[in-house]
Amino acid sequence: METHKILQSIAIPYSALISVIFGLMVFSFPIGAYLFFNSHIGKDIDYGYPWPGFEFIKHFGEFGGFEIADLFIVAWVFFLIIFTISVLGPKKNFLKVLSTIMAGSYRIQNGNYLVQTIKWFSVLIVLSGIIDIIQQRFGVKTTPPPFENDLLQFFGITLAPILEETVFRMILIGIPLFLLYSKKGSVRLFAKSLWNPNNLAVDDPKKVIILIVFVGVFFGLAHIISDQSWSNGKFAQAAISGIILGWVYYKYGFVASTLIHWATNYLIYSYGYLVSSVNEIPVSVAFSHSLLGTIEVLFVITGLISIFMLSMEYKQKKLEV
């Protein structure tokens, strides 16, 4: 009874925080498009800059290759589509699940992709912040890879969630889980299990957890050993992020894990570059701006409440067993 009262007391503030983050996500779509096509963050280059990928295609016919605008539009539309999917499903729409939370229910894990996205994204922000604080006390710094042009950086940040979720989640987690737990070699089941591994009948979750942790650690290593890599301080943050993304992918599917990754990249940096563009300051300085500070506080408070809600879910499940 006491736990239920506590949940009821935080239900409305928590719902309000989720709604605010939902609003930030919605507004980030036009903000990102404006920054890419109408701002001057690229300085001497713009959206017509040629993309070096698939350079070999130029040798076939009259095709002149891709511009970064082509890839950005594809990624932008893709995220808009899966964001819409997350609002509507898979079982309940966003507003229905939000009303359930407002009623004080701890069972927020079912029904809607977007609620899961916001919940686990905010948890990821809290854990990343804790790791950063601890590492700074020991003199370990987290330095991003050098980018000479802000437009190219924003372009790379936008594409990364699609590429990395496809490789680290679908290929390195989805395919092994299908091989381990599928009862038949159905193409339809293969596609469904890649989209959401929860469609598989998993009888030994320990193997799943080991796989998720292994891929998460590999995800962390990938951030510090590539040509355009972060400093070594990024390893722990990226590994924890990889584990969370892997768990979300296993439980809720590709939509939720990709949107969390999108939020850590596109969402945050769209507001960072907006402040940078409006105030004509470097993006690194923009993240110290009061607007970004307020948004970070919103994420942290939501994350702390989400962690509490998750603990209540776990406690309740133990009582039900």
C-alpha positions in Angstrom: 0.0 0.0 0.0 2.8 2.4 0.9 4.6 1.7 -2.4 1.4 2.3 -4.3 1.0 5.7 -2.6 4.5 6.7 -3.5 3.9 5.7 -7.1 0.7 7.7 -7.2 2.5 10.8 -5.8 5.1 10.8 -8.5 2.8 9.6 -11.3 1.7 13.0 -12.5 5.1 14.7 -12.4 6.6 11.7 -14.1 4.0 11.9 -16.8 4.6 15.6 -17.2 8.3 14.9 -17.7 7.7 12.2 -20.3 5.3 14.6 -22.1 8.0 17.4 -22.1 10.6 15.0 -23.5 8.1 13.9 -26.1 7.7 17.5 -27.1 11.4 18.0 -27.4 11.6 14.9 -29.7 8.8 16.3 -31.9 10.4 19.7 -32.3 13.9 18.2 -32.9 12.7 17.1 -36.4 12.1 20.6 -37.9 15.0 22.0 -35.9 17.4 19.4 -37.4 16.1 20.0 -40.9 16.5 23.7 -40.5 20.0 23.4 -39.2 21.0 21.1 -42.1 19.4 23.0 -45.0 19.0 26.7 -43.8 21.7 27.4 -41.2 25.3 28.2 -41.8 26.9 25.6 -39.4 28.7 24.2 -42.5 30.4 27.5 -43.2 32.3 26.9 -46.4 30.2 23.9 -47.4 26.4 23.1 -47.5 24.0 20.2 -48.0 25.2 19.8 -51.6 28.6 18.5 -50.4 29.4 15.2 -52.2 29.2 12.1 -50.0 32.3 9.8 -50.7 30.4 6.6 -50.1 29.6 4.4 -53.1 32.1 6.3 -55.1 32.4 3.4 -57.5 28.8 4.0 -58.8 30.2 7.0 -60.7 31.8 4.6 -63.1 28.4 3.3 -64.2 26.3 5.4 -66.6 25.6 9.1 -66.0 25.0 8.9 -62.3 27.1 11.6 -60.5 27.0 10.2 -57.0 25.3 11.2 -53.8 25.2 14.4 -51.9 25.1 14.5 -48.1 21.6 15.9 -48.4 20.3 12.7 -50.1 21.5 10.6 -47.2 20.3 13.0 -44.6 16.8 13.1 -46.1 16.6 9.3 -46.1 17.7 9.1 -42.5 15.4 11.9 -41.4 12.4 10.3 -43.0 13.3 6.9 -41.6 13.5 8.3 -38.0 10.2 10.1 -38.6 8.5 6.8 -39.7 9.8 4.8 -36.7 8.9 7.7 -34.4 5.4 7.6 -35.6 5.3 3.8 -35.2 6.5 4.3 -31.6 3.7 6.7 -30.8 1.1 4.3 -32.1 2.2 0.9 -30.9 2.9 -1.9 -30.8 -0.1 -2.6 -28.5 -1.2 0.8 -27.1 -0.8 4.3 -28.3 1.4 6.8 -26.4 -1.5 8.6 -24.7 -3.1 5.4 -23.4 0.1 4.3 -21.7 0.7 7.8 -20.4 -2.8 7.7 -18.7 -1.9 4.4 -17.1 1.2 5.9 -15.6 -0.8 8.8 -14.3 -3.0 6.3 -12.5 0.0 5.3 -10.5 0.7 1.9 -12.2 4.3 0.6 -12.0 3.7 -1.6 -15.0 4.9 0.8 -17.6 7.0 -1.8 -19.5 4.2 -2.9 -21.8 2.2 -1.4 -24.6 4.2 1.5 -26.2 7.6 1.8 -27.9 7.9 5.6 -27.1 7.4 5.2 -23.4 10.1 2.6 -23.4 12.4 4.9 -25.5 12.0 7.8 -23.1 12.3 5.7 -20.0 15.5 3.9 -21.0 17.0 6.9 -22.8 16.7 8.9 -19.5 18.2 6.0 -17.6 21.1 5.9 -20.0 21.7 9.7 -19.5 21.8 9.2 -15.7 24.3 6.2 -15.9 26.5 8.0 -18.4 26.6 11.1 -16.2 27.5 9.0 -13.1 30.3 7.3 -15.1 31.6 10.7 -16.3 31.6 12.1 -12.8 33.5 9.1 -11.4 36.0 9.1 -14.3 36.7 12.9 -13.9 37.6 12.3 -10.2 40.3 10.0 -11.4 41.4 12.3 -14.2 39.9 10.3 -17.0 38.5 12.6 -19.7 36.0 11.9 -22.4 37.0 13.7 -25.6 35.0 13.4 -28.8 36.7 12.7 -32.2 37.9 15.8 -34.0 35.5 17.2 -36.7 36.7 20.1 -38.9 33.1 20.9 -40.0 30.0 21.1 -37.9 27.6 20.2 -40.8 29.6 17.0 -41.5 29.6 16.2 -37.8 25.8 16.6 -37.6 25.4 14.5 -40.7 27.5 11.7 -39.2 25.7 11.9 -35.9 22.4 11.6 -37.7 23.4 8.5 -39.7 25.2 6.7 -36.9 22.1 5.3 -35.1 20.9 3.5 -38.2 24.2 2.0 -39.1 25.2 1.1 -35.6 21.9 -0.4 -34.6 21.8 -2.5 -37.7 25.3 -3.9 -37.1 25.5 -4.1 -33.3 21.9 -5.0 -32.5 20.3 -6.7 -35.6 23.4 -8.5 -36.8 25.4 -9.2 -33.7 22.4 -9.9 -31.4 19.4 -10.6 -33.5 20.9 -13.2 -35.8 22.7 -15.2 -33.0 19.4 -15.2 -31.0 17.5 -16.5 -34.0 20.1 -19.3 -34.5 19.9 -20.2 -30.8 16.2 -20.1 -30.2 14.3 -20.4 -33.4 12.3 -23.7 -33.7 12.1 -23.5 -37.5 13.9 -21.9 -40.4 11.1 -19.6 -41.4 12.0 -16.4 -43.4 9.0 -14.7 -41.8 10.1 -15.7 -38.3 13.7 -14.6 -39.1 12.4 -11.1 -40.2 10.1 -10.8 -37.1 12.9 -11.9 -34.7 15.3 -9.3 -36.2 12.6 -6.7 -35.8 11.9 -7.8 -32.3 13.8 -10.7 -30.7 11.0 -11.0 -28.1 9.1 -13.0 -30.8 11.4 -15.9 -30.1 10.7 -18.4 -27.4 13.7 -17.9 -25.1 14.1 -20.6 -22.5 17.5 -19.5 -21.1 17.8 -15.7 -20.6 21.3 -16.1 -19.2 22.7 -16.8 -22.6 20.9 -13.7 -23.9 22.4 -11.5 -21.1 25.9 -12.8 -21.8 25.5 -12.1 -25.5 24.2 -8.6 -24.8 27.0 -7.8 -22.4 29.6 -9.1 -24.9 28.3 -7.0 -27.7 27.9 -4.0 -25.4 31.6 -4.2 -24.5 32.5 -4.6 -28.2 30.3 -1.5 -28.8 32.4 0.4 -26.2 35.7 -0.7 -27.8 34.5 0.3 -31.3 34.2 3.9 -30.0 37.9 4.1 -29.0 39.7 2.0 -31.6 38.4 3.4 -34.9 40.2 6.0 -37.0 37.8 8.8 -35.9 37.6 7.6 -32.3 36.8 9.1 -28.9 39.3 9.2 -26.1 39.6 6.1 -23.8 37.2 7.7 -21.3 34.4 7.0 -23.7 34.8 3.2 -23.4 32.8 2.8 -20.1 30.0 5.1 -21.2 29.7 3.5 -24.7 29.8 0.0 -23.2 27.0 0.7 -20.7 25.0 2.4 -23.5 25.6 -0.7 -25.7 24.3 -3.0 -22.9 21.2 -0.9 -22.4 20.5 -0.7 -26.1 21.1 -4.4 -26.4 18.6 -5.1 -23.6 16.0 -2.8 -25.0 16.4 -4.3 -28.5 15.9 -7.8 -27.0 12.9 -6.8 -24.9 11.2 -4.2 -27.2 12.8 -4.4 -30.6 14.6 -2.4 -33.2 12.2 0.6 -33.0 12.9 1.3 -29.3 16.7 0.7 -29.4 17.1 2.8 -32.6 15.1 5.7 -31.2 17.1 5.7 -28.0 20.3 5.9 -30.1 18.7 8.6 -32.2 17.9 10.6 -29.0 21.4 10.4 -27.7 22.7 11.6 -31.1 20.3 13.6 -33.3 18.0 14.9 -30.5 20.7 16.3 -28.2 22.9 17.7 -30.9 20.0 19.3 -32.8 19.4 21.6 -29.7 23.2 22.0 -29.2 23.7 23.1 -32.8 20.6 25.4 -32.6 22.1 27.2 -29.6 25.4 27.3 -31.4 23.9 28.8 -34.6 21.7 31.4 -32.9 24.4 32.6 -30.5 27.2 32.2 -33.0 29.3 30.2 -30.5 31.2 26.8 -30.9 29.0 23.8 -30.3 31.2 22.7 -27.4 30.4 26.0 -25.6 26.8 25.7 -26.5 26.4 22.7 -24.3 27.1 24.9 -21.3 24.2 27.2 -22.3 21.3 27.4 -19.8 18.8 25.9 -22.3 20.9 22.7 -22.7 21.5 22.7 -18.9 17.7 22.8 -18.4 17.1 20.0 -20.9 19.8 17.9 -19.2 18.1 18.4 -15.8 14.9 17.2 -17.3 16.6 14.1 -18.6 18.3 13.4 -15.3 15.1 13.8 -13.1 13.2 11.5 -15.5 16.0 9.0 -15.4 16.1 8.9 -11.6 12.3 8.4 -11.5 12.6 5.7 -14.2 15.2 3.8 -12.2 12.9 4.0 -9.2 10.0 2.7 -11.3 12.1 -0.1 -12.6 13.1 -1.1 -9.1 9.4 -1.2 -8.2 8.7 -3.4 -11.2 11.4 -5.8 -10.1 10.3 -5.9 -6.5 6.7 -6.6 -7.5 7.7 -9.4 -9.9 9.6 -11.1 -7.0 6.6 -10.9 -4.8 4.4 -12.4 -7.6 6.7 -15.4 -8.1 
